[in-house]
Amino acid sequence: MDVMSLADRVWPVLRLAMGAHVRIYRVSNGLIGHRFPGAPPMLLLDHVGAKTGTKRTTPLVYVEDDRDVVIVASKGGHPRNPAWYHNLRANPDTTVQIGADRRAVHARVATREERERLWPKAVATYAGYRGYQQRTDRTIPLVILEPRRSPASP
């Protein structure tokens, strides 16, 4: 059995685990779920379904880059990008929770030059990304979450 068919088979269990992670993270105000010993830091990404309009929240590993936050659309090396990636492309203004901090952000895909600079930081944060990239023919996109600017005051 190949890794991708196994991943597709366990996805329902992973979805339940991610839902529990989100609930615990929110209820504890990020005290539980943001950091686990020996694991990279996790944020909660809010996103709206591109087709359905359904509000969703996904826990993801993140990398800090100055004032920006970077997330990796790896989907474990799956041939297709994750749903949250497509949702952010359709609805880029969203929010994230990092620990107790909630931030309004604007999502955009990293340029080729930005990806070249940020990919080593992502792999340093979570080494598994290297294997995910080797597993797929697609170039795994990096999504930059920039602080959303508030409208100018009159």
Secondary structure, 3 states (H helix, E strand, C coil): CCHHHHHHHHHHHHHHHHHHHHHHHHHCCCCCCCCCCCCCCEEEEEEECCCCCCEEEEEEECEEECCEEEEECCHHHCCCCCHHHHHHHHCCEEEEEECCEEEEEEEEECCHHHHHHHHHHHHHHCCHHHHHHHHCCCCCCEEEEEECCCCCCC
